[in-house]
Amino acid sequence: MDTTHSLRGYGGADAYLRNCPSRTVLDVLGSKWTVLIVPSLTSGPMRFGELRRRLDGITQKSLTQALRHLERDGLVTRTVYPTIPPRVDYALTPLGEEASALLESLRAWAEDHMTDILTARTAYESRPDPLPV
Amino acid sequence: MDTTHSLRGYGGADAYLRNCPSRTVLDVLGSKWTVLIVPSLTSGPMRFGELRRRLDGITQKSLTQALRHLERDGLVTRTVYPTIPPRVDYALTPLGEEASALLESLRAWAEDHMTDILTARTAYESRPDPLPV
């Protein structure tokens, strides 16, 4: 795929092609942390610490990295207020707002089908023996 | 979160909680390869080699691993036909069929917004200097 061409119009994007940058968009979009962070911000800007509490168990490093990726990709803005100590807010951009509904559906699907999937995993792990090939 | 409880009903799932297994569902669902494999199978079963050609650039190892995760999670079935050489088909389960539309939307969103996101990345990387904090 010709990246220059794909930059000129949506028509050029095809995630099935190895060099299409839409694959790197999928990497960010499909990340578990993106799925949890972006919909959290639909109700308004949040501080780092608030996000960290909302995403139970996330490490400081993972949250920093996830937010940096979202900022780089134009889904989230980071605003520093010159207070002492400085206050840093994260908010959705219009693009982030647009992605939010889709990510919310993904999370809802995962939650709604968790039991089916855990049942499938148990069955898979208790199979009599591996199939050939 | 009490996993036993969550197995009994959908109501218990909450991906914002660190021990909720729905987070592991998100890991599989959000994977770039899942997003590309599952919708590919909506038109019917495919063989390993066909999938490998469809997902341009995927390594044999990555495809094997992705298909194993999808089989384990009950989204894909793997059928071995005792021919010489053996023929192995991959097909969607009803659960996989159900996930497919959502994953298709995710891919379409990534492709449709690729240009916006690449533009944001260029702007981010050419910022004058890093913000404090």
Chai-1 contact restraints between the chains, C-beta under 6 A:
chainA,res_idxA,chainB,res_idxB,connection_type,confidence,min_distance_angstrom,max_distance_angstrom,comment,restraint_id
A,Y10,B,D112,contact,1.0,0.0,6.0,A-B,restraint_1
A,A13,B,E111,contact,1.0,0.0,6.0,A-B,restraint_2
A,A13,B,M114,contact,1.0,0.0,6.0,A-B,restraint_3
A,A15,B,R107,contact,1.0,0.0,6.0,A-B,restraint_4
A,A15,B,E111,contact,1.0,0.0,6.0,A-B,restraint_5
A,Y16,B,D56,contact,1.0,0.0,6.0,A-B,restraint_6
A,L17,B,D56,contact,1.0,0.0,6.0,A-B,restraint_7
A,R18,B,D56,contact,1.0,0.0,6.0,A-B,restraint_8
A,R18,B,G57,contact,1.0,0.0,6.0,A-B,restraint_9
A,P21,B,M114,contact,1.0,0.0,6.0,A-B,restraint_10
A,P21,B,L118,contact,1.0,0.0,6.0,A-B,restraint_11
A,S22,B,A110,contact,1.0,0.0,6.0,A-B,restraint_12
A,S22,B,E111,contact,1.0,0.0,6.0,A-B,restraint_13
A,S22,B,M114,contact,1.0,0.0,6.0,A-B,restraint_14
A,R23,B,K32,contact,1.0,0.0,6.0,A-B,restraint_15
A,V25,B,A110,contact,1.0,0.0,6.0,A-B,restraint_16
A,V25,B,M114,contact,1.0,0.0,6.0,A-B,restraint_17
A,V25,B,I117,contact,1.0,0.0,6.0,A-B,restraint_18
A,L26,B,K32,contact,1.0,0.0,6.0,A-B,restraint_19
A,L26,B,V35,contact,1.0,0.0,6.0,A-B,restraint_20
A,L26,B,A110,contact,1.0,0.0,6.0,A-B,restraint_21
A,D27,B,K32,contact,1.0,0.0,6.0,A-B,restraint_22
A,L29,B,A110,contact,1.0,0.0,6.0,A-B,restraint_23
A,G30,B,G30,contact,1.0,0.0,6.0,A-B,restraint_24
A,K32,B,R23,contact,1.0,0.0,6.0,A-B,restraint_25
A,K32,B,L26,contact,1.0,0.0,6.0,A-B,restraint_26
A,K32,B,D27,contact,1.0,0.0,6.0,A-B,restraint_27
A,V35,B,L26,contact,1.0,0.0,6.0,A-B,restraint_28
A,D56,B,Y16,contact,1.0,0.0,6.0,A-B,restraint_29
A,D56,B,L17,contact,1.0,0.0,6.0,A-B,restraint_30
A,D56,B,R18,contact,1.0,0.0,6.0,A-B,restraint_31
A,G57,B,R18,contact,1.0,0.0,6.0,A-B,restraint_32
A,R72,B,R121,contact,1.0,0.0,6.0,A-B,restraint_33
A,R72,B,Y124,contact,1.0,0.0,6.0,A-B,restraint_34
A,D73,B,I117,contact,1.0,0.0,6.0,A-B,restraint_35
A,D73,B,A120,contact,1.0,0.0,6.0,A-B,restraint_36
A,G74,B,A120,contact,1.0,0.0,6.0,A-B,restraint_37
A,V80,B,L131,contact,1.0,0.0,6.0,A-B,restraint_38
A,V80,B,V133,contact,1.0,0.0,6.0,A-B,restraint_39
A,P86,B,V133,contact,1.0,0.0,6.0,A-B,restraint_40
A,V88,B,V133,contact,1.0,0.0,6.0,A-B,restraint_41
A,L95,B,D116,contact,1.0,0.0,6.0,A-B,restraint_42
A,L102,B,S105,contact,1.0,0.0,6.0,A-B,restraint_43
A,L102,B,W109,contact,1.0,0.0,6.0,A-B,restraint_44
A,S105,B,L102,contact,1.0,0.0,6.0,A-B,restraint_45
A,R107,B,A15,contact,1.0,0.0,6.0,A-B,restraint_46
A,W109,B,L102,contact,1.0,0.0,6.0,A-B,restraint_47
A,A110,B,S22,contact,1.0,0.0,6.0,A-B,restraint_48
A,A110,B,V25,contact,1.0,0.0,6.0,A-B,restraint_49
A,A110,B,L26,contact,1.0,0.0,6.0,A-B,restraint_50
A,A110,B,L29,contact,1.0,0.0,6.0,A-B,restraint_51
A,E111,B,A13,contact,1.0,0.0,6.0,A-B,restraint_52
A,E111,B,A15,contact,1.0,0.0,6.0,A-B,restraint_53
A,E111,B,S22,contact,1.0,0.0,6.0,A-B,restraint_54
A,D112,B,Y10,contact,1.0,0.0,6.0,A-B,restraint_55
A,M114,B,A13,contact,1.0,0.0,6.0,A-B,restraint_56
A,M114,B,P21,contact,1.0,0.0,6.0,A-B,restraint_57
A,M114,B,S22,contact,1.0,0.0,6.0,A-B,restraint_58
A,M114,B,V25,contact,1.0,0.0,6.0,A-B,restraint_59
A,T115,B,L7,contact,1.0,0.0,6.0,A-B,restraint_60
A,D116,B,L95,contact,1.0,0.0,6.0,A-B,restraint_61
A,I117,B,V25,contact,1.0,0.0,6.0,A-B,restraint_62
A,I117,B,D73,contact,1.0,0.0,6.0,A-B,restraint_63
A,L118,B,P21,contact,1.0,0.0,6.0,A-B,restraint_64
A,A120,B,D73,contact,1.0,0.0,6.0,A-B,restraint_65
A,A120,B,G74,contact,1.0,0.0,6.0,A-B,restraint_66
A,R121,B,R72,contact,1.0,0.0,6.0,A-B,restraint_67
A,Y124,B,R72,contact,1.0,0.0,6.0,A-B,restraint_68
A,L131,B,V80,contact,1.0,0.0,6.0,A-B,restraint_69
A,V133,B,V80,contact,1.0,0.0,6.0,A-B,restraint_70
A,V133,B,P86,contact,1.0,0.0,6.0,A-B,restraint_71
A,V133,B,V88,contact,1.0,0.0,6.0,A-B,restraint_72
